[in-house]
Amino acid sequence: MKFTDSATVVDLENLSAFLSEMNSLPEYHIGYCGTNQEEIYNTIIKDPELLKSFIIVKKGEKIISALGYDFYDETIELWGPFIREEYNTEMTTTLWAKMLTKLPKEVKYILGYCNEKNFKCITWLVDKKFDLSGKHTVLQIDPQSHKDSAGFHLLKDEYFKDFVVLHNNLFPNTYYTGMQILNKLDDNNAVLVETIDSSLVGYAFVTQDSLKNGNVEFIGVNPRYQKKGIGYKLMNGALDWFKLKKSREVILSVNANNTQAINLYKKVGFTIKDEMCSYRFKLEK
Ligand SMILES: CC(C)(COP(=O)(O)OP(=O)(O)OC[C@H]1O[C@@H](n2cnc3c(N)ncnc32)[C@H](O)[C@@H]1OP(=O)(O)O)[C@@H](O)C(=O)NCCC(=O)NCCS
């Protein structure tokens, strides 16, 4: 068994093939990493820190394990560990120890995000004393074959303030504030809205990446107007937007116990793709 402690461009072709092969299977699936080899290759080549973060384990010429991380602010998101062969405590403990030695000094939190069927990754995270921080259901739909149409309304300047208030009230502790969403708006990042008597009652924040993968990042309806069909209308309108954008597939991720939202998504035609678990580790300094 041979460890490469810091991957280089020379390793990238094999590494991206390995990650793509592994990540396409639920029992090896890590949520932060894609499944398309070219996409993985391009993501890593554009980010030298991500490339350098990878520790690769080989048996002969064959990669049997890999672990990398994506660093932002005080947090790293784990790309792995991908463990092809039987769980080997010695090898996986070495991976952890090697990773800890190379972390940027600013890191305070380590996040893991894997499929609930990825028992090897879960075993590793639990063994390293990560806490389970949430369970998420990932749903998908092909917008091009979606029949119902509702039409959509893009957020206009006059509702910017109301949008920020509504979003921040519905999602007080999330990854984008209302203001951050406004700063992202462009051709591929849109807020679609529903209004009643000139009041903003609901919105959906929809995005499309360069590979035409669509995502519904947030959908929310003012609690006073919930259960009146507004969410359903917004979601059908969102699918019209994705159709117009020629999106290939639309994905969304929701807290696994948010039955209201999951029922809405299923009613619109989404199907469950994956059940994911998120884990968090706080580094003691
Ligand atoms: C999820 C949410 C957007 C639904 O909006 P809504 O306008 O209330 O939904 P609708 O009235 O269009 O209902 C559509 C379907 O959703 C489901 N649904 C809505 N409210 C529900 C509830 N309280 N319990 C169970 N299912 C519910 C039902 O399947 C419903 O269809 P039905 O009326 O035929 O039973 C809304 O509850 C909300 O804003 N929640 C807080 C924010 C949130 O959690 N967003 C999702 C994560 S990003």
The ligand as an SDF file (V2000), in Angstrom:
LIG
                    3D

 48 50  0  0  0  0  0  0  0  0999 V2000
  -42.9490   23.9880    1.8450 C   0  0  0  0  0  0  0  0  0  0  0  0
  -43.8330   25.1890    1.5180 C   0  0  0  0  0  0  0  0  0  0  0  0
  -43.0870   26.0680    0.5050 C   0  0  0  0  0  0  0  0  0  0  0  0
  -45.1400   24.7010    0.9110 C   0  0  0  0  0  0  0  0  0  0  0  0
  -45.8540   25.8300    0.4380 O   0  0  0  0  0  0  0  0  0  0  0  0
  -47.4510   25.8870    0.4790 P   0  0  0  0  0  0  0  0  0  0  0  0
  -47.8670   27.0900   -0.2720 O   0  0  0  0  0  0  0  0  0  0  0  0
  -47.9100   25.7890    1.8680 O   0  0  0  0  0  0  0  0  0  0  0  0
  -47.8210   24.5330   -0.2990 O   0  0  0  0  0  0  0  0  0  0  0  0
  -49.1460   24.2810   -1.1100 P   0  0  0  0  0  0  0  0  0  0  0  0
  -50.3110   24.9230   -0.4300 O   0  0  0  0  0  0  0  0  0  0  0  0
  -48.9360   24.6480   -2.5330 O   0  0  0  0  0  0  0  0  0  0  0  0
  -49.3000   22.7230   -0.9670 O   0  0  0  0  0  0  0  0  0  0  0  0
  -48.8470   21.8760   -1.9680 C   0  0  0  0  0  0  0  0  0  0  0  0
  -48.6970   20.4920   -1.3940 C   0  0  0  0  0  0  0  0  0  0  0  0
  -47.6540   20.5050   -0.4310 O   0  0  0  0  0  0  0  0  0  0  0  0
  -47.9970   19.6240    0.6250 C   0  0  0  0  0  0  0  0  0  0  0  0
  -48.2140   20.3850    1.8590 N   0  0  0  0  0  0  0  0  0  0  0  0
  -48.3170   21.7310    1.9910 C   0  0  0  0  0  0  0  0  0  0  0  0
  -48.4590   22.0370    3.2990 N   0  0  0  0  0  0  0  0  0  0  0  0
  -48.4710   20.8740    3.9870 C   0  0  0  0  0  0  0  0  0  0  0  0
  -48.5920   20.5330    5.3690 C   0  0  0  0  0  0  0  0  0  0  0  0
  -48.7090   21.4660    6.3280 N   0  0  0  0  0  0  0  0  0  0  0  0
  -48.5030   19.2250    5.7160 N   0  0  0  0  0  0  0  0  0  0  0  0
  -48.3490   18.2750    4.7970 C   0  0  0  0  0  0  0  0  0  0  0  0
  -48.2320   18.5270    3.4350 N   0  0  0  0  0  0  0  0  0  0  0  0
  -48.2950   19.8130    3.0670 C   0  0  0  0  0  0  0  0  0  0  0  0
  -49.2500   18.9190    0.2180 C   0  0  0  0  0  0  0  0  0  0  0  0
  -48.9110   17.7920   -0.5640 O   0  0  0  0  0  0  0  0  0  0  0  0
  -49.9030   19.9460   -0.6600 C   0  0  0  0  0  0  0  0  0  0  0  0
  -50.8040   19.3790   -1.5550 O   0  0  0  0  0  0  0  0  0  0  0  0
  -52.3620   19.2380   -1.1600 P   0  0  0  0  0  0  0  0  0  0  0  0
  -52.8180   20.6070   -0.8050 O   0  0  0  0  0  0  0  0  0  0  0  0
  -52.9830   18.6550   -2.3780 O   0  0  0  0  0  0  0  0  0  0  0  0
  -52.3850   18.3170    0.0300 O   0  0  0  0  0  0  0  0  0  0  0  0
  -44.1790   26.0060    2.8010 C   0  0  0  0  0  0  0  0  0  0  0  0
  -44.6850   25.1150    3.7620 O   0  0  0  0  0  0  0  0  0  0  0  0
  -43.0150   26.7550    3.4150 C   0  0  0  0  0  0  0  0  0  0  0  0
  -42.7160   27.8950    3.0210 O   0  0  0  0  0  0  0  0  0  0  0  0
  -42.3330   26.1560    4.4110 N   0  0  0  0  0  0  0  0  0  0  0  0
  -41.2300   26.8220    5.1200 C   0  0  0  0  0  0  0  0  0  0  0  0
  -40.0060   26.9310    4.2370 C   0  0  0  0  0  0  0  0  0  0  0  0
  -39.5250   25.5510    3.7980 C   0  0  0  0  0  0  0  0  0  0  0  0
  -39.4150   24.6490    4.6000 O   0  0  0  0  0  0  0  0  0  0  0  0
  -39.1890   25.4320    2.4970 N   0  0  0  0  0  0  0  0  0  0  0  0
  -38.7290   24.1690    1.9230 C   0  0  0  0  0  0  0  0  0  0  0  0
  -37.2740   23.9430    2.0980 C   0  0  0  0  0  0  0  0  0  0  0  0
  -36.2960   24.9520    1.0360 S   0  0  0  0  0  0  0  0  0  0  0  0
  1  2  1  0
  2  3  1  0
  2  4  1  0
  2 36  1  0
  4  5  1  0
  5  6  1  0
  6  7  2  0
  6  8  1  0
  6  9  1  0
  9 10  1  0
 10 11  2  0
 10 12  1  0
 10 13  1  0
 13 14  1  0
 14 15  1  0
 15 16  1  0
 15 30  1  0
 16 17  1  0
 17 18  1  0
 17 28  1  0
 18 19  1  0
 18 27  1  0
 19 20  2  0
 20 21  1  0
 21 22  1  0
 21 27  2  0
 22 23  1  0
 22 24  2  0
 24 25  1  0
 25 26  2  0
 26 27  1  0
 28 29  1  0
 28 30  1  0
 30 31  1  0
 31 32  1  0
 32 33  2  0
 32 34  1  0
 32 35  1  0
 36 37  1  0
 36 38  1  0
 38 39  2  0
 38 40  1  0
 40 41  1  0
 41 42  1  0
 42 43  1  0
 43 44  2  0
 43 45  1  0
 45 46  1  0
 46 47  1  0
 47 48  1  0
M  END
$$$$
